[in-house]
């Protein structure tokens, strides 16, 4: 499905679901001008096409003891023995197992990856960096920025 195949009602439906995915089909239908059964059909179609990929609860990190957020620019070693996995492959596999890392993006420019890390405090951050990240054989170095205040946070896709 391409963006061109989404009509206005599909976009309004997606906006309503992004705002509150727990809303009933009848309530969403009132917002977008459809019956509950028509909303259900469209939602199922959007799920089947992969436009809607998941439903999640948004958890406030500070409410579960994760009050420190850091962004880490990570640079990897560029060379690997030919019989081993590439540094990027090894790093990507390891990141999947690190619960502190909630987002990881490959980058262009000076850094190879940008990690968003959630931890309880500075001691937990230090343990993650010193005992996990910097001990990884693919990691050359990292630079950290700590979040002072969240000005805007959204997982919604702009439609």
C-alpha positions in Angstrom: 0.0 0.0 0.0 1.3 3.4 -0.9 0.4 6.7 0.7 -1.7 7.5 -2.4 -4.0 4.6 -1.7 -5.1 6.0 1.7 -8.2 8.1 1.4 -9.3 10.9 3.7 -11.3 8.6 5.9 -8.4 6.2 6.2 -6.2 9.1 7.4 -8.8 10.3 9.9 -9.3 6.8 11.1 -5.5 6.4 11.7 -5.4 9.8 13.5 -8.2 8.7 15.8 -6.5 5.3 16.5 -3.2 7.0 17.2 -4.9 9.4 19.7 -6.7 6.5 21.4 -6.5 2.9 20.1 -8.7 1.7 23.0 -11.7 3.8 21.7 -14.5 1.6 20.5 -15.4 1.3 16.8 -18.6 3.2 17.4 -16.8 6.2 19.0 -14.3 6.2 16.2 -17.0 5.9 13.7 -18.7 9.0 15.1 -15.4 10.9 14.7 -14.8 9.8 11.1 -18.4 9.6 9.8 -18.7 5.8 9.5 -20.7 3.0 11.1 -18.9 0.8 13.7 -18.9 -2.1 11.2 -17.4 0.0 8.4 -14.7 1.2 10.9 -14.0 -2.5 11.7 -13.7 -3.4 8.0 -11.3 -0.5 7.4 -9.2 -1.3 10.5 -8.9 -4.9 9.5 -7.9 -3.9 5.9 -5.2 -1.5 7.3 -3.9 -4.2 9.6 -3.7 -6.7 6.7 -1.9 -4.2 4.5 0.7 -3.5 7.3 -0.3 0.1 7.7 -1.2 -0.6 11.3 1.6 -2.8 12.6 0.9 -3.0 16.3 -1.1 -1.7 19.3 0.8 -0.7 22.5 0.4 0.9 25.9 2.6 4.0 26.4 4.3 3.7 29.7 5.7 6.8 31.5 9.3 5.8 32.2 9.6 7.9 35.4 6.5 6.1 36.9 8.4 2.8 36.6 11.7 4.0 38.0 13.4 5.0 34.8 14.1 8.7 35.4 17.2 9.1 33.3 17.1 9.3 29.5 20.3 9.5 27.5 21.0 9.7 23.8 24.3 8.0 22.8 26.1 8.5 19.5 28.0 5.3 19.0 30.9 4.8 16.6 32.0 1.3 15.6 35.3 -0.3 14.6 35.4 -0.5 10.9 37.6 -3.6 10.5 36.8 -7.2 11.3 38.5 -10.5 10.7 37.1 -12.0 7.5 35.9 -15.1 9.3 33.8 -13.2 11.8 30.6 -11.2 11.5 31.0 -7.6 10.5 31.1 -5.1 13.4 27.7 -3.7 12.4 26.1 -7.1 12.3 27.5 -8.0 15.8 26.4 -4.7 17.2 22.9 -4.9 15.8 22.5 -8.4 17.2 23.7 -7.3 20.7 21.5 -4.2 20.8 18.4 -6.4 20.6 19.3 -8.0 23.9 20.1 -4.8 25.9 16.9 -3.8 27.7 18.2 -0.3 28.5 18.2 0.6 24.7 14.7 1.5 23.7 15.5 3.0 20.3 18.5 2.3 17.9 18.9 4.0 14.6 21.7 3.6 12.0 23.0 7.1 11.0 25.0 8.9 8.3 27.8 11.2 9.4 30.3 10.9 12.2 28.4 8.3 14.3 27.2 4.9 13.2 24.3 4.6 15.6 22.1 6.7 17.8 20.8 4.9 20.9 18.0 6.2 23.2 18.7 4.6 26.6 16.3 4.6 29.7 17.8 3.9 33.1 17.0 4.5 36.7 19.9 6.8 37.6 23.5 7.8 36.8 24.9 4.6 38.5 22.7 2.5 36.2 23.9 4.5 33.2 27.5 4.1 34.2 27.1 0.3 34.5 25.4 0.1 31.1 28.1 2.1 29.4 31.2 0.7 31.2 30.1 -2.9 31.6 28.0 -3.5 28.4 28.4 -0.9 25.7 32.1 -0.1 25.8 33.0 -3.8 26.4 31.4 -4.7 23.1 34.1 -5.6 20.6 32.6 -3.6 17.8 32.3 -0.3 19.7 35.1 2.2 19.3 33.6 5.0 21.3 30.4 6.8 22.3 29.3 10.3 23.1 26.3 11.0 25.4 23.7 13.7 25.8 21.4 13.6 28.7 17.7 14.7 28.5 17.0 17.6 30.8 13.4 18.1 29.8 11.1 16.5 27.3 9.5 19.2 25.2 7.6 17.0 22.8 7.2 13.2 22.8 5.0 11.4 20.3 5.0 8.1 18.5 2.2 9.3 16.2 2.9 9.4 12.5 2.0 12.7 10.9 -0.9 12.1 8.6 
